[in-house]
């Protein structure tokens, strides 16, 4: 019945933080390096706050809390990870995440305006392109521009931000990922998959 379905989905939603927490603990406790094991010491209460309370706010904030949610979830994952008796520390700030998302939004607006301007110019001067052919390729272009590009940018930018801010006692990490390299890898792989029919 619909009521049972709603109750089941509610239970799954409530159990999500516990499942994530146990998954992190299992993966790290079964990972070792040079005889030293990793561990995860995150608390269930903090997981509840991030994966239920903040996640539920996505709807009410129209998605504006997403950068903050990303910041809190990554801080939670890294700052509660241990290697032997040492604990990882990530000096992350919500401001840096919001700036990354704002840059992405700016680039997407710029690309949309530039694309519209180029199409309008081509139509105005009468370049004579086949509109039906362009329309058939439009979903593919939109997929690359709207999903592949932003996804690669976020992965590179957030990855660089997180790794460069993380320390393990006196050891630090360095990440030099570039968004354009990931965009090329994702885009070319996607086109090859489409052209080779998978």
Secondary structure as GFF3:
##gff-version 3
##sequence-region A 1 198
A	DSSP	alpha_helix	2	29	.	.	.	ID=ss1
A	DSSP	beta_strand	32	33	.	.	.	ID=ss2
A	DSSP	beta_strand	36	40	.	.	.	ID=ss3
A	DSSP	alpha_helix	44	48	.	.	.	ID=ss4
A	DSSP	pi_helix	49	54	.	.	.	ID=ss5
A	DSSP	alpha_helix	55	60	.	.	.	ID=ss6
A	DSSP	alpha_helix	66	79	.	.	.	ID=ss7
A	DSSP	beta_strand	81	83	.	.	.	ID=ss8
A	DSSP	beta_strand	86	90	.	.	.	ID=ss9
A	DSSP	alpha_helix	94	125	.	.	.	ID=ss10
A	DSSP	alpha_helix	131	143	.	.	.	ID=ss11
A	DSSP	pi_helix	144	149	.	.	.	ID=ss12
A	DSSP	alpha_helix	150	164	.	.	.	ID=ss13
A	DSSP	beta_strand	166	168	.	.	.	ID=ss14
A	DSSP	beta_strand	171	172	.	.	.	ID=ss15
A	DSSP	alpha_helix	179	195	.	.	.	ID=ss16
###
